[in-house]
Amino acid sequence: MDNRREKKLTFITIGLIFLLSGVEYAVILPTIWSYLQTLDAAPYFLGLVLSAFSLSGLLSGPLFGHWSDRTRSTKKIILFANIFEIVGNFMYLMGYSKWLLLSSRLVAGIGAGVSSSIFGFLTRSTAPEDRATVFAAFMACRQAGLVIGPAFNIFLRLCDFHMGPFVINKYTAPGLFMCLLWILLQFVVVFLTVDLPPLEKGKARNNLTRNNREKENGVVEDEEESDEEGKPLIVSQELMGSYGSVLAFSPPRNTTLNHITSPNSPVDSTSPVEASGAFKNFSISREFLREEVIVLLAAQFVTFFNQTALETMVTPLTQKYFNFGELENSVMYFLGGVVVIAGFLFVRWLSRHVTERVILAIGLCMCNVSCVWCLVFLANPLGGFSWQLTEFIIGVFLQILGLPFVSVAQVSLFSKITAEKTQGFSQGIRRSVGGLATILGPLWAGGLTENMYVMMGMMMVLLALLTMMLVYSYNRLVEPAVQEHMDNSENLN
């Protein structure tokens, strides 16, 4: 099997993983509140169950990422993580008590943490200039799962039979269904997935510098392009420990700095020995306590906090004002998924023409408009049924439309400004920040469904803070090689 075919099959498998994660979310979320009500759970318990999945993913993400950075083996990590998804969904169908339901989401969430390893793998095996496009495609796969999931709910809600000691009905059927799908995925991973070698870094970095320069400054003259292509890779920024900082080309004065790659030395793919020592000179404070990294992590937190808070609030809100049941909620999630997929496809196209920071700014503007709308119209809906439904649809539409812009931009840019050798761990940290947001979001919204002004007000405050951070740090939100080129050009002028 040639390398191109191996890469294609591996990417198809990763797409299936994202697809199933979306399907799982879509088949469980519309019925989980009714499921908990049959187990005599209080309203706050819905927030606990939704947060449990994120809590275990928050803890497992960095561990899986660290594992992949040390071994460069993503396949066996995926196989191991999927076991937790299988066990967790089997526990979900048992349905003996609300605490078993809570435990089932905790176990399944451990398996969801494997996404940090996958994003690290994608970062190492794709060119930087193609990364936003690739990430958008895989994120669209998850949204496709959100679209397909409600269709499965149409027949899952008709289930009414016994499987040994277990009762399979419209509440427990999603657990059985997802358990079988994750088992099938294990075989797909075994036979179709391979651990691809890292992409050659020197060529990828030169392509990225040229590509981003065109996006920022328009058409580049032929002379400048040829000159830039002829320049050697001056210094390895990964080994210097600076990703986004501006460094002039001068001999190192501090002997504690790591070995610097010679300007004329070839850049080889990471060997197993190098992979195992990826964390030898790694500093968490140096890597993550940087202005541009903090802004992107803040974007991750605020986006997921607001998204999950809104999702937690939506089901009780539709039940209260529109008397929606499982079928109506499934249709609502289906339509929302279609909008999000369209958004990801548009971002995939847009990423070829503008930089990630522009996409991030566009998405943040949409989120601000959405939050203001929800604060004005959804906190205390006015008018009759048709007017209230219109207000609700517009608010939700604006919220989910901005999601693809912010999600793709911050993930792609984060992968460029953090070290490639520890990308799995870095993506795990990013996922943990998002996981913390998905824990706090449902807990915040679950306890304030009767006080919408307070709930929506907090969302607006967080968005305002993020907007100010983005404006202040906008010039730093570029890939390090491009940042260095821009600053050198300013010094020459």
Secondary structure, DSSP 8 states (H G I E B T S, - for coil): --HHHHHHHHHHHHHHHHHHHHHHHHHHHHHHHHHHHHTT--THHHHHHHHHHHHHHHHHHHHHHHHHHHH---HHHHHHHHHHHHHHHHHHHH-S-HHHHHHHHHHHHHHHTTHHHHHHHHHHHS-GGGHHHHHHHHHHHHHHHHHHHHHHHHHHTT--EEETTEEE-TTTHHHHHHHHHHHHHHHHHHHH--------HHHHHHHHHHHHHHHHHSS--HHHHHHHHHS-----HHHHT-SSS---S-----TTS-----TTS------HHHHHTTTTT--HHHHHSSHHHHHHHHHHHHHHHHHHHHHHHHHHHHHHHT---HHHHHHHHHHHHHHHHHHHHHHHHHTTTS-HHHHHHHHHHHHHHHHHHIIIIISS--SSHHHHHHHHHHHHHHHHHHHHHHHHHHHHHHHHHS-STTHHHHHHHHHHHHHHHHHHHHHHHHT-TT-HHHHHHHHHHHHHHHHHHHHHHGGG-S-HHHHHHHHHHHHH-
